[in-house]
Amino acid sequence: MQRRSLFGHTQIINLIFVIYWLLIFEGALRKWVAPQFEEVLFFIRVPLTLVLYAVVFAGRQWPKANGPLLSAYLLAAAGAGLACAQLVVGDYDFRYMLLAGYGWLNYFFYIPLAFIIADRFSRDDVGRLVRHTLWIAVAAAPLVVAQYDKPAHAFINQGFGVNDEQLFYNLGSGYGMVRPFGFFSSTLGQQMFVASVMALVLALWLTPQKSRPVGGSLLLAGTLAGLVMLILSQSRGLFFNVGAMLLAAFVGGWVAGKQRILFRVVFLSATASCFGLVLWLFVFPEAFDAFSERVFGAWGVETYSFQFGIFGRAFYALYSFVDYLTDTPLIGHLLGLGGNAARQLSWVVLPQSAYHWMGPSGWGEEGWERHIIELGPLVGLVYIIFRLGLIVWLGRLVMRATRRSNDPMPVVLFGYVGTALLALQITGHGTVNGYTWMFFGFCLAAARLGCDHAGATPIHPRCVP
């Protein structure tokens, strides 16, 4: 009895939520609470995740291996062996063991977390996730407005650091305006958060009122907060991500034959677009002008730089890795060398070929490129195939869940997670990595619950294609 109490469902779920809260508030801790410990706080989720793994394993509740999880185990073992070979062949000093270890964490460490979430989450836990996220969004929106109103060097944007290494610099946008970070320490982190908020509010609006886990007031407040943060983000990628969610919901409703979902997707798209445009033009007109200037400026640059202009840039992440296949050593350079941690560690010396990795922001921007650089052509291609395989596997499961139930949550979350798995920097940016794998788990849990609605059993037998 004591063992069941110590390793029960409540303890596991609480640990998952602590990790989720740290994913959101890690940046705030590093910027405003303890900037002198920002390098330590950068890794704060790792020990908590290890505790969760130990609790789940000791409680004999580790998720059963299926195709994707077994593939992840095999890739993790191959990645560990590859990192050891890279350290020896490259004659790196002992400090690079830390970099390689962190690189391995970004590639493999959080994948089991997704399947633990998928196994353990109940409908009440999904409702708790939704409520917490919307309340945090309501709190974040005023902060984002305040950041938007202040210059880039204000403490609300840069943090309380006492030297340059402890400050967080904003990428900026058109007309010298900032791109608000919210609680996060980077634009990408805020982008993942806002996209997750929009995914959840979209799923709620598509859900019949009696089945929603939140009241109407919180849903309206969360929707308004999400729209405000969306239009102040200055991020084209974020708008694309929201569009992908709407498209996923529409396709899911059409394939599943759910006329209610189809109608609501069209109605909500039109309503939210009109309301957001009015908000943009009349409440935050400077943000609209700045975003327009950024879009048209980028259009000119991308038309000059890419064969198909803005469309060529949009799909660049899916083919740019080919350029590295012949120039990269067979075993790659070093696991973690293409990630953000390498940029932040002053002692890291990049190879001569590193200038090929540089994008407009001064660092490689594409996720698939990093796999070739860090893992080498062979293992890198396998990892790319692994990402694509996860999308197909999860998509089939989500469609099956949508057919069996009236719950739109799985298909909307798939639009969010599928975009991240397809093109984002899931192994180079810690927050993107955390959001991808945690929401992979949330999406998988929602799909499992959708299948259970029709009497199926968790994750494997009939729920998995």
Backbone torsions as a table, in degrees:
resi	resn	phi	psi	omega
1	MET	NA	-39.4	179.2
2	GLN	-63.7	-39.1	-178.6
3	ARG	-65.3	-40.4	178.5
4	ARG	-63.5	-38.7	179.3
5	SER	-67.1	-39.9	-177.1
6	LEU	-69.9	-38.3	-175.4
7	PHE	-114.8	39.3	-176.4
8	GLY	-82.0	177.0	-178.1
9	HIS	-59.1	-42.8	-176.4
10	THR	-61.1	-43.1	-179.2
11	GLN	-64.5	-40.9	179.5
12	ILE	-64.7	-46.7	-179.6
13	ILE	-63.8	-40.8	178.6
14	ASN	-62.4	-39.9	177.0
15	LEU	-63.4	-41.3	178.2
16	ILE	-60.8	-42.2	-179.8
17	PHE	-69.4	-33.9	175.7
18	VAL	-62.2	-43.3	177.5
19	ILE	-62.5	-40.1	178.6
20	TYR	-64.6	-44.1	178.7
21	TRP	-63.4	-39.6	178.6
22	LEU	-65.8	-34.9	176.4
23	LEU	-58.0	-37.5	-178.5
24	ILE	-81.7	-41.8	-170.5
25	PHE	-101.3	1.5	177.5
26	GLU	-56.8	-43.7	-179.8
27	GLY	-62.9	-40.9	178.6
28	ALA	-63.0	-39.8	177.6
29	LEU	-62.8	-40.7	-177.8
30	ARG	-73.3	-33.0	-176.6
31	LYS	-83.3	-45.4	-165.7
32	TRP	-118.5	-22.0	-174.9
33	VAL	-96.8	-53.6	-176.4
34	ALA	-141.5	66.2	-178.3
35	PRO	-61.6	-24.2	179.2
36	GLN	-69.0	-18.1	178.6
37	PHE	-111.1	24.2	-172.3
38	GLU	-63.3	-32.0	178.0
39	GLU	-69.4	-35.4	177.4
40	VAL	-70.6	-44.5	-179.8
41	LEU	-64.6	-21.9	177.2
42	PHE	-58.5	-28.4	-177.2
43	PHE	-106.1	13.6	-168.2
44	ILE	-63.2	-28.2	-178.5
45	ARG	-76.5	-18.8	-176.6
46	VAL	-63.2	-54.1	-179.4
47	PRO	-63.1	-35.1	178.1
48	LEU	-64.8	-38.4	178.2
49	THR	-68.2	-37.4	175.7
50	LEU	-62.2	-40.9	176.9
51	VAL	-61.3	-43.7	178.1
52	LEU	-59.9	-46.4	179.5
53	TYR	-59.8	-42.0	-179.7
54	ALA	-64.4	-42.2	179.7
55	VAL	-63.5	-45.9	-179.2
56	VAL	-65.5	-42.7	-178.7
57	PHE	-67.4	-44.8	-179.7
58	ALA	-64.9	-31.7	177.8
59	GLY	-83.3	5.8	178.8
60	ARG	56.9	41.3	-179.6
61	GLN	-121.6	21.0	179.1
62	TRP	-63.7	137.0	-177.6
63	PRO	-61.6	141.1	177.7
64	LYS	-67.6	142.8	-177.2
65	ALA	-70.7	129.7	168.8
66	ASN	-119.8	-172.5	-175.6
67	GLY	-56.9	-53.8	-179.6
68	PRO	-62.4	-41.8	-178.3
69	LEU	-69.3	-39.9	176.9
70	LEU	-63.8	-40.2	176.4
71	SER	-61.5	-39.1	178.1
72	ALA	-63.8	-40.5	178.0
73	TYR	-61.2	-45.3	-179.0
74	LEU	-64.7	-42.0	178.2
75	LEU	-65.9	-37.1	178.5
76	ALA	-63.2	-41.7	178.0
77	ALA	-65.8	-43.1	178.1
78	ALA	-63.5	-39.3	179.7
79	GLY	-64.6	-38.6	178.5
80	ALA	-65.1	-44.8	178.1
81	GLY	-64.8	-38.8	179.3
82	LEU	-64.1	-43.1	179.7
83	ALA	-60.6	-41.0	177.8
84	CYS	-62.3	-43.7	179.2
85	ALA	-64.3	-39.7	179.8
86	GLN	-64.0	-40.6	-179.9
87	LEU	-64.1	-37.9	-179.0
88	VAL	-75.6	-51.2	-176.9
89	VAL	-65.1	-39.0	-179.0
90	GLY	-79.9	-6.1	179.3
91	ASP	54.3	43.2	177.7
92	TYR	-77.7	148.3	177.0
93	ASP	-77.6	174.5	-169.6
94	PHE	-62.1	-25.3	-178.5
95	ARG	-63.6	-28.7	-178.1
96	TYR	-72.4	-12.4	173.8
97	MET	-63.3	-35.9	176.5
98	LEU	-63.3	-43.6	-179.9
99	LEU	-64.9	-44.7	179.1
100	ALA	-64.9	-37.6	178.3
101	GLY	-64.6	-41.9	178.3
102	TYR	-67.6	-37.2	175.6
103	GLY	-60.5	-42.6	178.5
104	TRP	-62.3	-41.0	177.9
105	LEU	-58.6	-44.8	-178.2
106	ASN	-65.7	-29.1	-179.4
107	TYR	-82.0	-39.6	-165.3
108	PHE	-129.4	-23.5	-165.6
109	PHE	-65.0	-38.5	-172.8
110	TYR	-92.3	-0.6	179.9
111	ILE	-64.1	-45.6	176.6
112	PRO	-59.6	-30.3	177.5
113	LEU	-57.3	-40.7	180.0
114	ALA	-60.1	-41.1	-177.3
115	PHE	-77.9	-27.3	172.9
116	ILE	-66.2	-45.1	176.1
117	ILE	-58.0	-45.4	-178.3
118	ALA	-61.0	-38.0	-179.2
119	ASP	-74.9	-38.3	-166.8
120	ARG	-97.2	-23.8	-174.8
121	PHE	-69.9	134.4	173.0
122	SER	-104.3	178.7	177.4
123	ARG	-62.8	-38.1	177.7
124	ASP	-63.5	-36.0	179.7
125	ASP	-69.5	-38.3	175.9
126	VAL	-63.6	-41.5	176.8
127	GLY	-62.4	-38.8	177.1
128	ARG	-63.9	-42.1	176.4
129	LEU	-57.6	-46.4	-179.0
130	VAL	-62.0	-48.0	-178.3
131	ARG	-61.7	-46.6	-178.9
132	HIS	-62.0	-42.3	-177.8
133	THR	-65.3	-42.2	-179.5
134	LEU	-68.1	-39.0	177.4
135	TRP	-64.2	-40.1	177.7
136	ILE	-65.8	-38.0	177.6
137	ALA	-62.8	-42.3	179.0
138	VAL	-62.0	-36.5	177.7
139	ALA	-74.4	-32.5	-175.8
140	ALA	-76.2	-31.7	-174.7
141	ALA	-59.1	-47.1	176.7
142	PRO	-61.5	-35.7	176.8
143	LEU	-62.9	-42.6	179.3
144	VAL	-63.3	-41.3	177.9
145	VAL	-62.6	-42.1	179.1
146	ALA	-64.4	-40.1	178.0
147	GLN	-65.7	-38.6	178.5
148	TYR	-62.5	-33.4	-177.9
149	ASP	-81.6	-14.9	-175.5
150	LYS	-103.7	155.6	177.1
151	PRO	-69.8	165.0	-175.7
152	ALA	-61.4	-29.0	-176.4
153	HIS	-87.8	0.4	178.1
154	ALA	-67.6	149.7	-176.7
155	PHE	-61.0	-29.0	-178.9
156	ILE	-67.3	-19.4	176.1
157	ASN	-102.6	-43.4	-175.7
158	GLN	-87.4	-24.3	-175.9
159	GLY	97.4	-176.2	-175.7
160	PHE	-99.7	14.2	-177.9
161	GLY	-58.4	148.5	-177.4
162	VAL	-95.3	-8.9	176.7
163	ASN	-141.0	172.8	-174.6
164	ASP	-60.5	-33.8	-177.5
165	GLU	-68.9	-21.6	-177.9
166	GLN	-99.4	0.9	179.4
167	LEU	-97.4	154.9	-178.1
168	PHE	-116.4	118.6	-172.5
169	TYR	-97.8	139.6	-175.3
170	ASN	-89.5	141.1	178.6
171	LEU	-67.9	-27.4	-178.8
172	GLY	78.1	172.8	-180.0
173	SER	-148.0	-161.7	179.7
174	GLY	-62.8	150.0	178.6
175	TYR	59.3	25.0	177.3
176	GLY	72.2	12.3	-179.1
177	MET	-81.2	153.4	-178.2
178	VAL	-82.8	161.9	170.5
179	ARG	-108.0	103.5	-171.1
180	PRO	-56.4	140.6	178.0
181	PHE	-93.9	-17.6	-173.4
182	GLY	63.6	-133.2	178.2
183	PHE	-80.4	-5.1	-171.0
184	PHE	-94.7	173.6	-179.0
185	SER	-106.1	7.3	-179.2
186	SER	-154.4	160.6	177.1
187	THR	-64.2	-40.3	-178.4
188	LEU	-63.8	-38.5	178.0
189	GLY	-62.1	-46.0	177.6
190	GLN	-63.1	-37.1	178.8
191	GLN	-62.2	-43.7	179.6
192	MET	-64.9	-39.0	-180.0
193	PHE	-65.3	-50.6	-177.9
194	VAL	-62.1	-41.0	178.4
195	ALA	-62.0	-39.0	178.7
196	SER	-66.5	-38.6	176.9
197	VAL	-62.1	-45.9	-179.6
198	MET	-64.8	-35.2	177.5
199	ALA	-63.7	-44.1	-177.4
200	LEU	-70.2	-41.5	-179.6
201	VAL	-68.9	-34.9	176.3
202	LEU	-63.1	-45.1	179.2
203	ALA	-61.6	-38.4	180.0
204	LEU	-67.1	-42.3	179.5
205	TRP	-66.1	-27.5	178.1
206	LEU	-81.6	-13.3	-178.0
207	THR	-89.0	138.5	175.4
208	PRO	-54.5	142.8	-172.8
209	GLN	-55.2	-40.2	-176.3
210	LYS	-69.2	-16.4	-178.5
211	SER	-100.7	-0.6	-177.9
212	ARG	-75.9	139.8	179.8
213	PRO	-83.8	2.5	179.0
214	VAL	-131.5	158.6	177.7
215	GLY	-79.7	168.8	-177.3
216	GLY	-63.6	-36.0	-178.1
217	SER	-64.7	-45.8	179.9
218	LEU	-67.3	-37.7	178.5
219	LEU	-63.7	-44.1	178.3
220	LEU	-64.3	-43.8	179.8
221	ALA	-64.6	-42.7	178.9
222	GLY	-65.2	-37.7	178.2
223	THR	-65.3	-45.5	178.6
224	LEU	-62.7	-42.6	178.6
225	ALA	-61.6	-43.1	179.2
226	GLY	-63.4	-42.3	179.3
227	LEU	-64.7	-41.8	178.8
228	VAL	-61.4	-46.8	-179.7
229	MET	-67.3	-32.0	178.3
230	LEU	-65.2	-48.4	-174.9
231	ILE	-75.9	-19.6	176.2
232	LEU	-92.3	-3.3	-175.2
233	SER	-71.1	-29.2	-175.3
234	GLN	60.5	23.6	-174.2
235	SER	-109.9	115.4	175.5
236	ARG	-67.1	-36.5	179.6
237	GLY	-61.7	-35.6	179.4
238	LEU	-66.9	-41.7	177.0
239	PHE	-63.5	-38.6	177.6
240	PHE	-62.9	-41.2	-179.5
241	ASN	-63.2	-43.2	177.9
242	VAL	-63.0	-40.6	176.3
243	GLY	-61.0	-37.9	178.6
244	ALA	-64.8	-36.8	177.7
245	MET	-65.5	-44.7	178.5
246	LEU	-62.2	-42.3	178.6
247	LEU	-63.5	-42.8	179.4
248	ALA	-62.0	-42.1	179.2
249	ALA	-64.3	-40.6	-179.4
250	PHE	-66.5	-47.9	-179.8
251	VAL	-63.7	-41.9	178.6
252	GLY	-61.6	-43.1	178.4
253	GLY	-65.4	-37.4	-179.7
254	TRP	-69.4	-46.4	-179.5
255	VAL	-64.1	-39.4	-178.1
256	ALA	-81.3	-6.2	-179.9
257	GLY	71.2	28.9	-178.9
258	LYS	-96.0	93.4	-177.6
259	GLN	-62.1	-34.0	-179.9
260	ARG	-62.1	-42.2	179.6
261	ILE	-65.9	-42.7	179.8
262	LEU	-60.1	-47.3	-178.2
263	PHE	-63.3	-44.5	-177.4
264	ARG	-67.7	-35.3	177.8
265	VAL	-61.2	-47.2	-179.8
266	VAL	-64.4	-46.0	-178.4
267	PHE	-64.5	-44.8	-178.8
268	LEU	-66.6	-38.6	178.7
269	SER	-59.9	-46.7	-179.4
270	ALA	-66.7	-44.2	-177.6
271	THR	-65.6	-48.3	-178.8
272	ALA	-65.0	-37.9	178.7
273	SER	-63.4	-44.8	-179.6
274	CYS	-65.6	-46.4	-178.9
275	PHE	-65.9	-43.2	179.2
276	GLY	-63.2	-38.2	179.3
277	LEU	-66.8	-40.6	176.6
278	VAL	-62.9	-44.2	178.4
279	LEU	-60.3	-42.3	-177.9
280	TRP	-66.4	-47.3	-173.6
281	LEU	-75.0	-34.5	-171.5
282	PHE	-108.3	-21.8	178.8
283	VAL	-102.0	-40.6	-179.5
284	PHE	-125.9	59.8	-176.2
285	PRO	-64.1	-31.6	178.9
286	GLU	-64.5	-36.5	178.5
287	ALA	-66.2	-37.7	177.8
288	PHE	-64.9	-43.8	179.2
289	ASP	-63.6	-41.8	-179.5
290	ALA	-65.3	-41.6	-179.9
291	PHE	-67.4	-40.3	178.3
292	SER	-62.2	-43.3	179.5
293	GLU	-63.6	-39.1	179.0
294	ARG	-67.4	-42.4	-178.8
295	VAL	-64.2	-46.8	-178.0
296	PHE	-70.5	-34.7	175.8
297	GLY	-64.4	-44.7	178.7
298	ALA	-66.0	-35.1	178.6
299	TRP	-59.0	-44.3	179.2
300	GLY	-64.3	-44.1	179.7
301	VAL	-64.5	-43.7	-176.7
302	GLU	-72.0	-32.4	175.3
303	THR	-63.6	-36.5	178.9
304	TYR	-75.6	-35.8	-171.0
305	SER	-90.5	-27.8	-173.9
306	PHE	-119.5	146.5	-175.1
307	GLN	-60.4	-39.6	-178.6
308	PHE	-110.1	28.7	174.1
309	GLY	60.4	-133.2	-176.4
310	ILE	-63.1	-30.0	178.9
311	PHE	-73.8	-36.5	175.1
312	GLY	-63.2	-38.9	177.2
313	ARG	-66.9	-38.9	-177.8
314	ALA	-62.3	-36.0	-177.7
315	PHE	-100.2	5.9	-177.5
316	TYR	-58.4	-37.5	-178.0
317	ALA	-62.9	-20.4	-175.2
318	LEU	-92.7	-5.7	178.8
319	TYR	-135.6	-11.6	-175.5
320	SER	-65.2	-23.3	-179.1
321	PHE	-62.6	-22.9	-178.3
322	VAL	-59.8	-32.8	-178.6
323	ASP	-64.1	-19.1	-175.5
324	TYR	-99.8	-7.1	-173.8
325	LEU	-63.7	-38.1	-175.9
326	THR	-89.3	-20.3	-175.0
327	ASP	-99.2	-7.2	-176.4
328	THR	-97.4	138.1	176.1
329	PRO	-55.8	152.1	-175.7
330	LEU	-57.2	-35.2	-179.8
331	ILE	-96.7	9.1	-179.7
332	GLY	76.9	-179.7	179.5
333	HIS	-85.4	-62.1	176.7
334	LEU	-172.7	135.2	176.9
335	LEU	-59.0	126.9	-179.3
336	GLY	94.2	-11.2	-175.0
337	LEU	-70.9	-23.5	179.8
338	GLY	-96.9	4.7	-177.4
339	GLY	-92.5	175.6	-177.9
340	ASN	-67.6	-27.3	179.7
341	ALA	-62.2	-37.4	179.6
342	ALA	-63.8	-32.5	179.2
343	ARG	-72.1	-31.4	-175.0
344	GLN	-86.4	-17.3	-179.2
345	LEU	-92.3	116.7	-172.3
346	SER	-66.2	-23.2	-175.7
347	TRP	-86.8	-5.3	-179.0
348	VAL	-72.9	127.1	176.3
349	VAL	-108.2	118.2	-178.1
350	LEU	-82.3	151.6	177.2
351	PRO	-67.5	166.6	-177.3
352	GLN	-59.1	-31.0	-177.0
353	SER	-78.0	0.6	-173.5
354	ALA	-63.4	-25.4	-178.4
355	TYR	-63.9	-19.5	176.3
356	HIS	-70.0	-21.2	-175.8
357	TRP	-82.6	-14.7	-168.7
358	MET	-72.4	130.6	175.1
359	GLY	-108.5	-167.6	-179.7
360	PRO	-57.9	-29.7	-178.9
361	SER	-88.7	4.4	-180.0
362	GLY	88.1	14.8	179.4
363	TRP	-157.0	155.7	178.7
364	GLY	-57.8	131.5	-173.8
365	GLU	-105.2	-13.4	-172.3
366	GLU	-101.9	136.2	-176.1
367	GLY	-67.6	-41.9	-176.3
368	TRP	-68.9	-32.5	176.6
369	GLU	-58.3	-42.4	-177.9
370	ARG	-61.3	-35.3	-179.7
371	HIS	-63.0	-42.2	179.2
372	ILE	-67.5	-43.6	-178.6
373	ILE	-62.9	-43.4	-172.9
374	GLU	-88.7	-34.2	-175.3
375	LEU	-104.2	-13.6	-174.9
376	GLY	90.1	165.3	-175.6
377	PRO	-60.5	-41.0	-174.4
378	LEU	-71.9	-60.8	-178.0
379	VAL	-67.6	-33.0	177.5
380	GLY	-60.7	-44.6	177.9
381	LEU	-64.2	-37.5	177.8
382	VAL	-62.3	-40.3	179.9
383	TYR	-68.4	-36.9	175.7
384	ILE	-62.0	-43.5	177.7
385	ILE	-63.1	-36.9	177.3
386	PHE	-60.8	-44.9	177.7
387	ARG	-60.6	-46.0	180.0
388	LEU	-65.3	-38.3	178.3
389	GLY	-62.9	-38.7	177.4
390	LEU	-62.4	-39.3	179.0
391	ILE	-62.0	-46.9	-179.3
392	VAL	-63.9	-45.7	-178.7
393	TRP	-61.9	-48.0	-180.0
394	LEU	-67.3	-38.6	179.7
395	GLY	-61.5	-42.8	178.6
396	ARG	-64.9	-40.4	178.8
397	LEU	-65.0	-42.2	-179.9
398	VAL	-63.5	-43.2	179.3
399	MET	-63.1	-39.0	178.0
400	ARG	-64.5	-40.9	178.8
401	ALA	-65.5	-38.0	-179.3
402	THR	-66.8	-37.4	177.6
403	ARG	-65.5	-35.3	-172.9
404	ARG	-85.2	-15.4	-176.5
405	SER	-141.4	173.9	176.9
406	ASN	-99.7	16.7	-176.2
407	ASP	-89.2	116.2	-180.0
408	PRO	-85.0	-5.5	-176.0
409	MET	-55.9	-47.2	-177.1
410	PRO	-59.6	-44.5	-174.8
411	VAL	-71.6	-33.7	177.4
412	VAL	-68.8	-45.4	178.0
413	LEU	-63.2	-30.7	176.7
414	PHE	-64.4	-37.7	176.5
415	GLY	-60.0	-35.7	178.6
416	TYR	-73.3	-52.5	-175.9
417	VAL	-70.2	-39.8	-178.8
418	GLY	-60.6	-38.5	177.3
419	THR	-62.7	-43.3	179.5
420	ALA	-64.2	-45.7	-179.4
421	LEU	-65.1	-31.8	-177.0
422	LEU	-74.2	-45.9	-165.6
423	ALA	-135.1	-13.6	-172.7
424	LEU	-85.4	172.4	-174.5
425	GLN	-84.8	65.1	-172.3
426	ILE	-72.6	-14.6	177.5
427	THR	-112.9	-1.1	-177.4
428	GLY	-110.1	-19.5	-176.3
429	HIS	-125.3	121.5	-172.9
430	GLY	-60.0	-41.1	-178.7
431	THR	-71.5	-41.1	175.6
432	VAL	-60.0	-42.4	178.2
433	ASN	-59.1	-49.7	-178.3
434	GLY	-62.6	-44.7	-180.0
435	TYR	-64.1	-40.9	-177.8
436	THR	-60.8	-49.4	-174.4
437	TRP	-76.6	-34.8	177.6
438	MET	-67.2	-42.5	-179.8
439	PHE	-77.4	-22.1	167.9
440	PHE	-60.0	-44.7	178.1
441	GLY	-65.7	-42.5	178.7
442	PHE	-62.7	-41.6	178.9
443	CYS	-64.5	-43.1	179.7
444	LEU	-64.8	-38.9	177.3
445	ALA	-64.8	-42.7	178.9
446	ALA	-63.0	-38.6	178.2
447	ALA	-67.6	-41.5	177.9
448	ARG	-61.1	-42.9	179.3
449	LEU	-66.4	-33.7	175.5
450	GLY	-65.0	-39.2	175.9
451	CYS	-68.8	-40.4	179.3
452	ASP	-60.5	-29.5	178.6
453	HIS	-56.9	-28.8	180.0
454	ALA	-99.6	10.5	175.4
455	GLY	94.0	13.5	-179.8
456	ALA	-84.9	167.0	-179.6
457	THR	-98.7	161.2	-171.1
458	PRO	-59.6	136.9	170.7
459	ILE	47.9	-54.0	-179.4
460	HIS	-89.6	-113.3	-148.2
461	PRO	-16.0	-100.1	-167.9
462	ARG	-76.2	-18.2	-176.7
463	CYS	-75.5	-28.0	-175.3
464	VAL	-96.0	131.4	179.5
465	PRO	-63.3	NA	NA
